[in-house]
Amino acid sequence: MASLRQDIPINAPAEDAWAALRDFGALHQRLVPGFVVDCRLDGPDARIVTFFNGMQARELLVDIDDAHHRLAYAIVDGRATHYSASAQVLAEGAQRSRFIWIIDLLPDALAPSIAAMQAQGAKAIKQTLDRQLAQG
């Protein structure tokens, strides 16, 4: 099983980064605008995500852990036979945080293309959350 990880330093308080991550239905507006161009809720625990390249994924919400600022989700339809992911925000002082995004997937052959998408998503996360702090 491939395990992909992005560790993103954020120039924003953990509470602000968590609020953006936790907003499950506003991914395209609050966390990764431009990388995700549309996000529609599909029931209380699922969303249909449309990426910049036209690819779509149905993501199931597995858990939202407010105490640990962690959200877990899975993709059940698509090329992967297994796709589970989590994202967590860790405080690093009053005005900085880290955004940890981990994806576990099968088959391993998908890892290079998914890792490239994840890297683009990580850039969008950093730009968006850093900009939100700068705008106050």
N, C-alpha and C positions, 0 to 999 in steps of 0.2 A: 504494500500500500504506500502510495506517495504521500508525503506530508509536506505541505508548503507553508512557509511562515513569512510574514511581514511584520517588522518591528518599527513602528513609525513614531519619531519624536514629534510632539505637537506643542506649539506655542499657544496653548489655551488651557484653562483650568480643567481638571478632570470632570467636574460637574457639567461644564458646557459640552465637552466632547461626548460624555455619556448621554446627555439629553438628545443630541443629534443621532447617535447610534440607536438609542432606545426607541426612537420614533419610527417604528417598523414600516409604516405606510408612506413615509416621506423620504425614503432613501434618495430619490432623485432630486430632491430639493434641499435637504439639510446636510447630507453626508457626501454624496458623490455626483453633484450636478455635472452634466456633460459626459460623464462615464456611463451613468445610468440615465437614460432619457425619459423613461416612464416607469411608474410603479403603481400597480393597482392592487388593492386588497382583494383577496379571493376567499371570503369567509373570515372568521376571527383570527385564524392562525396560519394564513397563507398569503403570499403575494406573488403577482406575476411581474417580473422584472424584465424590462427591455433595455439592452445595452446599446451603446453608441454604434455598434456594427450591425445592429438589427437582430442579434441573437436574443432569444427569450429564455427565461428559466422560471419555473414555478418553485418557489422557496417556501418550505414549511417551517414555521417557528417552533423550535424545540423547547427553548427556555429563555426567559428574561430574568436575570438575577440582579436586582437593584442593589443588594448589599455588596456585591463584588463587581458591579459595573460590567456584567458579561451577558452577551446575547449569543445563543446558539441556534443554528438553522441547518436544514438539509435540503438538497435538491433531489427530487424523486423521479422526475421525468428528464430524459436527456441521454447524452452519450455515456455518461458515467454509470457504472453499475453500483457504485457507492460514492456518495459525496456528502460529507458532513463538515461543518465549519463553525467556528466560534470567533467572536471578536470581543476584546476586553479593553477597558480603559483603566490605566493605572496612574495615580497621582505622582507627580515629581515636583513637589513644592506647591506653592499657591497658584502659580501662573503657567505651569508646564505639566504635560502628561505624556504618556506613551500609549499608543494604540496598537495592540497586538492582534493580528488576524491570522488564524490558522485554518488551513483546509486539508482534509484527509480525503483521498479519492482513489478509486480503482476504475479502469485499469491504469497502471503506471504510465502507459504510453500517452495518456492525456496530460501528464504533468507539464511538459514544456509549454503547451498552448495555454493551459490554465494558469501557470506561473506567470506568463507574459501578461495575461489579463489582470491577474492579481497585482502585479507591479504597477500597471496603469491605474488600477483602482486605488492603490496606496498613494500614488501621486495626487490623485483627485481628493482623497481624504485629507492629506496634509495641506494642500492649497486651500481647501474649503474651510477647515477648522482654523488654520492660521489666519485667514482673511477675516473670519468672523470676529476673532479677538481684535484685530487691527481696526475693524469698523466699530468696535465697542458695542 
